């Protein structure tokens, strides 16, 4: 079993040397600097991106948040700082945080067997789970070995939405096979959507609340994420608040935005500034408790767990969002049908960015060339501000 030690010495040094607590104003202040805005517009054209929402953290505050390009090409509706995008797998950072808070409140160990707390469904017993029961820690750090519950994004706008348990069991109207342990739990890191799907079920069973209500109370409200929401229906009635999801040929995906009863893996709707604010709360808590999370839990969230660069909620890396042992940045990326995303912040809370775009290849594609807009723009941002 290759699970790394609870922390590395150098990473603790980074945390210990973090600057004094970040002021919780974090107000949006001004527009993007003109030279940087021009670079971003050039990247938008070069990579043929319909629209982007970007927020930048500099000196521990949100320096600016702005939209670029279009949320709706046919109506020439511009992206603004208030336009909602699917955060895709950035959502997992919120799920990991609420899991840590819930387990702490209920005095449940990270190494407890998840099946002991699942009441509506159980991870099916097989030779793998008999050898090594699936724990909360395994689900959080992607070593749970659970199969992927996604068919092709699940449910088109006119398709009935299955329940979470129907997805777990592979029962109609869900179209996926049942969730099972496909690898020996705890044996290796392998990115695991199924792991985070099961966390949603466990959190609902433990708390007695649906995932949306739990996240509003435990994360969205204390992190002042006023625009963010978990909702599979609102855009079916009125899509004027969202960036429409485009294929690479700039045609809106017919079966998107993605709908799924599994909210915990990638179904948060958010603005770039809301996600930047979440990151600031997390890094502030490394210096002391705040309204979102305690210092003890925040530090557990950013320490290596399954690998030297994978924590219980984030990747560890450098300013370019490259994985790097003992790196000074935490980050997460995401890809849904029609959306690609990144959220990154230095562990001292001084530098960071969130970049959301409304174009991607088909679900589970082998290549995502549009992500080059994100990496190039992130590079432009950290070069402009001189991130260390």
C-alpha positions, 0 to 999 in steps of 0.5 A: 500500500503506497500512501504517503506520510501525513505531511512533508517537512518542507510543506509545513515550513511553507505553511508556517511562514505564511503571512499574517491572516488575510483581511476578509474584505476581498472586494473586487477592485478595478478592472484588469490592467490594459496590457494584460487584458489585451494579452487575454483577448489575443489568447481568446482569438488564437485558441478560438474560445467563445468566452472566459471568466477570470479572477486574479488574486494579488497581494492576498486580495481579489485584484480584479474579476472580469468576463471576456468574449461571449456567453452566447455567440448567437445573441452576442451576449457578453461574459461578465464577472457575474456569468455562471460557469460549471466549475467542473471538477473544481467542485471536488475541492468544496466536497473535500472541505465539507467532508472534513468538516462533517467528519470532524463534527460527527467525530468520525475518523478519516480511516473509518470504513465508509460502508459503516455510515452508508444507509441507503446503499452499500459499496458492494462486497467483493474480494477487493473490499474484503481485503481492504475496506474503502475508507473516507481517506481513500475516497478523498485522496483518489485511492478508493478504486471505485468505478466511474459512474458517468455514462456520457454526462447523464441526462439531457434536458429532456431526459428524466433525472435518476436518483443518486441511489439509482446511479449507484445501483445502475438502475433506470433511468440511470444508464451507467453500470453499478458502482463497484470497487474496481481496484484494491482500495488504498493500493494506488492513486487513480483519479476517481469520480466514483469516490467523490460520488460516494462521498455525496451519498455518505454526507447525506446519510450522515447529516440527514440533509441533501447535498445542496442544503449541506453545501449552502450551510457549510461552504457557500454561505461562510465562504461568501459564495453568493452567486454559486449554486448546485441546481440541475434545473434553473438553466432549463427555464432561463439560460441568460445567467450562464455561459452556454456550453460550446463544442470546438466548432462553436455549436452549442452542445445539444445535451448540455449543460451537464445534468446529474444527481451526482453534484459532488464531483463537478456540478457546481455553478459558480463565478470566478470571483466566488471560487477565488474567494473560496481559495482565500478562505482556505489559505487564510485558515492555514493561519487560524480558524475562520468562518469556513474551516478550522486551522487544523482541518485546513492544514490536513486538506493541503498536506500530501496524502496519496502521492507527494502532489495529491492532498485530500482535496487539491493538487500541490504544484508550482505557479503554472499549475504543474504538479511538484513535490513541496510546491507552494501552490494548491490547485485543481482543474476541471472538464465538463461537456462545454466547460474547462476550468482551473483554480489555483492559489499560493499557500500563503494566499498572496497569488492566485487565479481562477479561469473558466471557459465555455468550450471543450471537446466531447465528454472524456476526450483524449485531448483538450486543446482549448485548455492551452488557453488556460495554461497560456493565460495563467502564464501571462498572469503570473508573469505580469504580476511576478508570482514567485 
